[in-house]
Amino acid sequence: MPHGVFARLPEPAALERLAATAARAYGASGPDLVAAAPGTQILLPSVFALAPAGRAAVLGPTYAEHARVARLVGHRTTEVTEFDGLWDVDLAVVVNPNNPDGRITSKEALLALADEKRRRGGMLVVDEAFADVGPAGLSLGPEVGRGHIVVLRSFGKFYGLAGLRLGFALAAPELAARLRAVLGPWPVAGPAIAVGQVALSDVAWAEAMRDTLARDAARLDGMLTGAKLAIVGGTSLFRLARTPTAADTLFDHLGRAGILVRRFAEAPTWLRFGLPGIEEDWQRLATALADFAGSAV
């Protein structure tokens, strides 16, 4: 990487090139529909403020941060478990594919919901953090020019570079311009621009990685079901499993083996597993699961 990206503020032209590359990667019609940011989380307050302060609904269970930030900017916010609960609100938020269960909401359903928000003067926000491994044609990126739709795209999850802090909002040109104005002239660090530009341009790498992740997810499923866990959802970046009993015991067992998984207070039999990295990590997980299954006999 050129030394200059660390020593100087990024040039506007570099950010413009990144926006153009992101537009191509995510299906937006041009860079004027893209706002780049140091991760999508920092975009949430500005994005949610695009809808008039009123009622908001988040389709859950999902990230807690969406509901927290919607309340922070003045929306009366609820989490709903059914898609129908998103219609009669000013701001609707959908994570697609969802975290932690991998639930998919169809593009057709989302576009119908967006039409309703347009009639109401409201907003539909679709967080596509895991859309890089979702079904082809799922993204609303190509549709944001219709207005009243904002699509959030994370960079770090699919590319394994969460610490780089890079993300994008896709929206109609006037909305994207408002977001860029809030972020200011240097919203993304030079190294993140340089890495993002190269990564998002590498279509062959992305296609190969999707194949690799699918194989790894299938391998993880085999290990989990072999340990008597049931697969209840997920994407090829993570798997959601259900334990026969409360997950706390397995959570603690894995933690003592240096393996971190996510548990859920609202679903005490659920655990979310990320994909192991190197072969040593796979073997460590296999040993820990085998030990746990053996101790339960």
N, C-alpha and C positions, 0 to 999 in steps of 0.2 A: 504494500500500500504506500502511495507517495507520502513522504514526510510532511508535505504541505497541508494535508488534511488535518493534521494535529496542530500545526503551527499558525494557521490562519482561519479566520471566519470563512464559512463556505460561501462561494460565489452564488448569486441568484440564478445564474445559468445552470449550475449543477443541480440545484433544487428543481428547476424547471425540467431538466432532463429526467430526474427521478420521477417526477409527477407524470411525465409522458410514458415512461416505462411502466409505472404502476397502472396507469390507465389501460395500457395494452394487456398487462397481465391479468387484470381484474375485469376486463370487458367494458370499461367506461369509454365513452365516445371520444374523449380528449382530455388533456391535462387540466383544462379549466373546470373539470368536474372532480378534481382531486385536491384534498388538503392533507399534506404530510405532517406528522407529529411524532414526538418522542414516545410512542406507544399509544394505543387507543384509549387507555384509562384517562389520560389527561384531556382527551377530547370530550368525554362524557358530559361535563357541565355545560360546555358551549353547545353541544349537539342537542341536549335535552332542553336548553333554553330557546331553541328554535321554535318549539311549540309554545303556544300561549299557556301561561300558568293556569292549571286546572286539574283535571283528573288524569292520572297516568296508571297504566297497568303493565306489569311485566309477566310474561308467560314463564311459569316456574314448574318445578324447582330448578333454579339456575344460579348464576353468580349473584351474590348478595349486593355487589357494588352497584349494579344498575338501579335497584330500588333505593339504595342509600343516596345516590347522587341525584336521582329524580326528586326526592324529598328535599334535598339540599337546595335545589334551585327553585323550589316553591310549588311543586306538584303534590297533590294529594294522591298518594301512591299505594297501590295494592298489588300483591302477587296473586295471579290467577293460575289455575291448573288446567283450564280448558281454553282452547282458541277462541271460542265464542265470547269469552270474557273481555276480549280486546276491542270489541266493536264500539261500544258506547263510551269512549274516553278520548281525551285530546292528544295523549301521547301513548302509543303502543310500542312495546319493546319485545323483540323476539330474538333469541340466540339460536342460530340455525347453521349447522347442526348444534344441538344443545349440549351444554355441559351441566351435569355429568352423565346423562343417560343416552346421549347421541340422537335424541328425538329429531326427526326431520319434519319440517313444515313445508308443504308443497309450494312451489313458486306461484301456482295459480291462486292458491288461498291467500298468499301474501299480497299479490297484485290486487285482488278483490278488496282486501283490507286497506291497501294504500288508496284505492279509489274512494273508499268511505272516508278516510282521513282527509283527502283532498276536498271532498264536499263539505266537511266540517271545519276546514281550515286548521286541521291538526297535523300530526306527524307520525310516520312509522319509522322506527329505527330497527334495523336488522344487524345484529352483531354476527358477522361471519368469521369469527376467530378460527374456526376449524373447517371452513369451506374448502381449503386447499385439498382436503382429503374427503370431501363430500361428493355426492353424485354429480356427474357432469350435467351442466345446465341448471344447477340449483340456484346459483348466485343471482341476486337482484342488481348486481353491478351494472349490467347493460340497460337497466330500466330506470336508473336514478334521474335521468333527464326529464322524466314525467313530472317531477316535483313532489314535495311532501314525503320523500323517501330519503333516508340516510343509511348508507351501508358502511359498517366498520370492518376493516380488514387488518388483522394482526400479521406481523411479519415474523416475530420471534418463534412462534410455536412450530410452524412447519419447517422453518430453516434451522431450528435448534439454537437460536441466538437471542433468547429473551433478554439477556443483559445488554444487548445493543440498543434497545429502546427505539423501536420504529413501528409505526402504524399509519393507517390512512383512513380518512373519511371520504366516501364517494357520495356526491350529491349534485343536484342541479347547479348550474354555474353561479347563480346569485347566492345560493346557500353556501357553496364551497368557498366563495369569495369572502363571505362573512366569517367563516371559520378561519380562513387564512389571516384575515385582519386581526382577529383575536389572538392568534398565535404569534404574530409579529414577524419581523424580517428574517430571523434565524431560528426557525422552529426545530430544526433537526441538525445534530452535530455532523461535522464533515466526515468522520469515519463511518457513521451510519449511512450517510448519503452514498459514499463510495461502495460500501458493502451491499447495500440495498440495490444499487444500480446493477452491479454484476450479477447478484443472485436472481433478481426478478427477470433478467434477460436470458437466463439459462433454462430454456424450456426443456431441453433434453434431461438435465439433472432433475428437474421437478418430476418429470414422468417416471424416471427410474426410481426416484425416492418414493413415489406413491406405491410402486410395485414392492419395494423393500418393506415399507411400513405395513402393507397388507399381509405379507408373509410373516412378519414379526408379530403382528396382532393375532394371526391364526396360531402361531407357536405359543403365544402367551395364553390364548384361550385353552389350548390343550393342557398346559401346565395347571391352570386354575381349575378346570373341570376334573383333572386327575386328582386334585386335592379336595374334591367334593364341593367346590364352589360352583354356583350357577352364574352364567353370563347373562346379565339382564340389560345390557346396553353398552354404548360407547362408540368410539370412532377408531380408526386405525392408529391414532395417536395415544389412545387410552382405552381401558376396558373397565366397565362397571360390573362388579361381581356381588353376589349375595351369599352370605354365609348361612349355614343351617341354624346357627345360634347367634347371639349378639356378637358384633364384629370387634368389640373392644379386646377380647382375648387374643384374636389373631393379629390385630393392630399392634398390641404390645409385643407379641412374639416376634413379628417382623421388625419392629423397631429395635429390639435387642440384637437382631442380626444386621442392623444398619440399613434396613430397607424401609423407606418412607412411603406410606400410602395415605390416601385421604379417607376419613370417616365422616359420617353425617349424623348430627344429633337428631334430625327429623326422620332419618331412616336408619335405625340402629343395626340393621343386618347388611347394610351396603358398605363396600369398600371400593375405592377407585384406584386402579393400578396404572401407572405409566409404563411405557416400554423400557425394559432394561437396555443398557448401552452395549458395552463390550461383552464378550463371551463369559468372562469371569463373573459379571453381574448376573447373567442368566443362570449360571450354575449356582451362585449364592442364593438366588430366589428359589431355584428348584430344591436345593437342600433345605431351606427354611420351610417351604411348603410341605416337603416330605416329612420333616421332623414334626411339624404341627399335626399333619394327618395321622402320623404314627402315634402321637401322644393322645389323640382323641379316640383311638380304638379301645 
